[in-house]
Amino acid sequence: MSTPSRTSELRRRRARKDKVTLLRKRYSAAKSEADRNRILEKVKKVAPSLSADQFTKTVGAGKP
């Protein structure tokens, strides 16, 4: 009985990972501070457990 919920959970995790990867690319390409703040707000909505420090640390290190 738990298989359908597990499948949807995995799909949500993959989608979240892809979205955060996309936002990291956009953040590193952003030129203004306003754009970066807007992207950080989107990250908070997509992955609330991911802090801004963790997000920016991985962007600065060049990790996807």
N, C-alpha and C positions, 0 to 999 in steps of 0.2 A: 504493500500500500504506500510506502514512502518513496517509491521510485519516481512518480510524477513530480513530487515536490522537490526532490533532489535534482531532477533534470532542469526544472525552472530556476533553482538556486544556482546551478552551474552556468546557465545561460545569463543570468543577471550578473554573476561575477565576471564572466568574459566580457560582457558589454561594458561593465564598469571599468575594467582594465583597459579596454580599447579607448574609452572616452578619456580616461586620465592620461593615457599616452598621447592622445591627440591634443589635450589641453597643455601638456608639457611642451610639445612642439610649438604650439601657439605662444606659450609664455616665453619661451626662449627667443622667439622671433619678434615679440612685441617691442615696440620702440618707446612708447610712452608709459608713464607710471599709471595713468588711468586705465589703460588697456590691461596692464598686469593685475591691477586691483579687481577689474571686472572678471578676469580669468580665475583669480583666487576665489571669488564669490561663487563661480560655477563649480569649482572643485569642492567647495564646502557642501554644495547641494548634491553632487554626484557621490562623493566619498566623505561623509562626515567624520569618519574615524581618522582620516588623513589630515594631519595638521599642516599649516602653511609652511612651517619650518621644514618638515619632512618633504613636502612637495618641492620647495625651492632648493633644498639640499641636493635632491636627486637631479634637478634640472642643471644645477651648477656643476655637478660631477660628470654630466654627459651621459648618464644612464637613461635608457628608454623607459 
